[in-house]
Amino acid sequence: MASEFRSGSEAFPPQHQRDPSATMSLGNTPTSPQAPPSDHGGAAVDSTSNGNQSLDGTDLPPLPIPTGASPEQLKQVSDVLASEIGIATLLNRLKQSIASAKEFGLFLKKRSTLEEDHAQGLKKLSRSTQDSMRRPDHRQGTFGAAYDEMMHTHDRMAENGLQFASSLHTMHDEIIELAANAERNRKTWKTNGLSAEQKVADMEQAMRKSKSKYDTLSDDYERVKMGEARQSGKMFGALKGHKSAAQHEEELLKKVQAADQTYHGHVQALQTEKATLLSTTRPEAVKALQDLIKEIDLGVSLQMQKLASYNEKLLLSNGLNVSPIKGPGGEGSQRSLRQAVSSIDNDKDLNAYVTAQYRNLPATSGEIKYERNAVLNPASSSHGGATSGPLPQPTLGQTPPSGGFTVPQPLGPGSRSSTLGLGPLTGGSQTSTGLDPPFPPGGPSDEPRPFSQSHSRSFSQGTSPAPLGGHPPQVSGRTTGQQRYGNGGGGSFSAAGPPQLGALPFQPSSGPSPPPPSGPYQAPQELSGSSPATQGPSGTGRSPPPYGVPSQPPAGASAPNKPVFGLSLSRLYERDGLAVPMVLYQCIQAADLYGLALEGIYRQSGSMNHIQRLKNMFDTDSSNPALDFRNPENFYHDVNSVTGLLKLFLRDLPDPLLTHEHHDSFIAAAKHDDETVRRDSLHAIINSLPDPNYATLRALTLHLYRVMDNSHTNRMNSHNLAVIFGPTLMGTDPSTAIADAGWQIKVIDTILQNTYQIFDED
């Protein structure tokens, strides 16, 4: 039998503690299944047992004592048991008791298995979560202490469950052994008792036959003696030959005397056997069967009492684990579960954690001041040009002057840049000393060049390059950004912090700048009062080509003013300040509004003509009102063209959305067989993606999850979407495309199936 259930305090009074033999008992109730039967046939309970007390020692109402049978019922029982059907009746009753005992034993075995599985699972769960919660990436402090106590409570409850399961298993073994013993004895008494009954019945049948024969011969003898002839006698005489009447009478007399002796012998044997049956065999069999029935019934009753007691002890010990009884001084050996949980102080934990970081406080860098570089000081032009100061900064809501560009400021999550800035105007000639090197003879390079930052000053994205051919510049007052790029936008480093994303160049010039005109230089209109006809669309910050060339380039030679396709996500973020590119946002919006129920969405191809037109419009000006896809007319009422545009944008990224850098890590994570390990590995890699890639992947994944939610209509489940977006999001390497294709699908399929485990919906 299992040891006593554990509890947080002394769960049971001394009279309920385990005895030294390590068996769980009910007071002084005998534990042997072969307990002697009581007078009333119920379970034998000693008068010294505390059956009228609960497990905590409190008095309970007295248990009802089974009443005996009435005199009339006892007489009927005695008559049945004394008859020839007594043994058969008791055998059938014993068979019922054995079947009931086996069924109860089966219940105990299954209950034991369930309790053991539950206890083992609870123990494993409590210990694993306790180990996980002790790691430094989880809360500590009062929360950690309370959680640790709660898991200890669950661990003790699991121990109680294991001991309860062990006790049930022992009870099952005992009751099965009792049933097997009763079944063996039943077979023995069935053979002995029924054979004696059958022997008497057979002898009685033989006696009746001999009496019948004796009566028949006596009748024949009487007829012959009286001179009556019978038909049978005539036939007999015909066969045996002619006999005289005296001979025939003498022969019949001998037969009658022989039949009389046989009949008399059968009667005597039957009387002797029946007397033995009634006096010895039947009473012994009846008593033995009664004892077997009472024994097995008593054993089952005792095991049921044990089950009731063990259930009470299990619940009581678990209850005392959850809420221990305090001692006389009002203090217990442990806190209750409610007290442990109530001790959590969230403010204290937060303050303690923040205070622990005090030693990591960075040193103050002093007051931040603006220091203007001497290079940017105004100087007199070699051609007598007027000195110009920096242009004013337009505020949010104003239309920036033509040629200006937007400077993304340091933003919080979800914010947009709200200021526009232009670089300061410079006057006089500038040399390449300490600045950017001159352009090559072919014109300015398309690649952005590195910029150096001295001290903590703010500076424009570009500096004034030396003119082509080494000639001094012919104009003063142009912004450096306009001299470097025809339609690019620059950024400025904030004096209050490190360079932001927008501080790097992001858009190359569309082509080499034309040589300066041979005639006198004409100042650009954006600095000397340009007319609206020479400016770009309102709010786009588009500038006319530098050096006084016409604002409209020749047909076929124009380049996108603000290209979107083919640029990396980081450059788009630096330029536009949007975490998710506008083209992706509009495509997702259109697909959510009009395409979720479209069968084969993302599988069907749209019109290439429509896709190319929309691509050109986004490359020209992504803020064009005609690109608001909430109006289906703006995408020709063709959702497939919108989805094709989205896939084209993702395919045109220089670096795939999931990046070449992490490609091998994603493939390795997809090869994990365990779904949880695979999901967590992919989650960790996704968290290490650059911010623009993470934000874009999150928006796209949440949208594709909405597509999956409508798979009953659009037929696009996670696997179908993964087949389409696997190579699109991870890129294709011709050398490994075939080998990685299946794993790429596995990566995207796992991400889609675990969308809300990897990304927050909000």
Secondary structure, 3 states (H helix, E strand, C coil): CCCCCCCCCCCCCHHHCCCCCCCCCCCCCCCCCCCCCCCCCCCCCCCCCCCCECCCCCECCCCCCCCCCCHHHHHHHHHHHHCCCHHHHHHHHHHHHHHHHHHHHHHHHHHHHHHHHHHHHHHHHHHHHHHHHCCCCCCCHHHHHHHHHHHHHHHHHHHHHHHHHHHHHHHHHHHHHHHHHHHHHHHHHHHHHHHHHHHHHHHHHHHHHHHHHHHHHHHHHHHHHHCCCCHHHHHHHHHHCCCCHHHHHHHHHHHHHHHHHHHHHHHHHHHHHHHHHHHHHHHHHHHHHHHHHHHHHHHHHHHHHHHHHHHHHHHHHHHHHHCCCCCCCCCCCCCCHHHHHHCCCHHHHHHHHHHHHHHHCCCCCCCCCCCCCHHHCCCCCCCCCCCCCCCCCCCCCCCCCCCCEECCCCCCCCCCCCCEECCCECCCCCCCCCCCCCCCCCCCCCCCCCCCCCCCCCCCCCCCCCCHHHCCCCCCCCEHHHHHCCCCCCCCCCCCCCCCHHHCCCCCCCCCCCCCCCCCCCCCCCCCCCCHHHCCCCCCCCCCCCCCCCCCCCCCCCCCCCCCCCCCHHHHHHHHCCCCCHHHHHHHHHHHHHCCCCCCCCCCCCCHHHHHHHHHHHHHCCCCHHHCCCCHHHHCCCHHHHHHHHHHHHHCCCCCCCCCCCHHHHHHHHCCCCHHHHHHHHHHHHHCCCHHHHHHHHHHHHHHHHHHHCHHHHCCCHHHHHHHHHHHHHCCCCCCHHHHHHHHHHHHHHHHHCHHHHCCCC
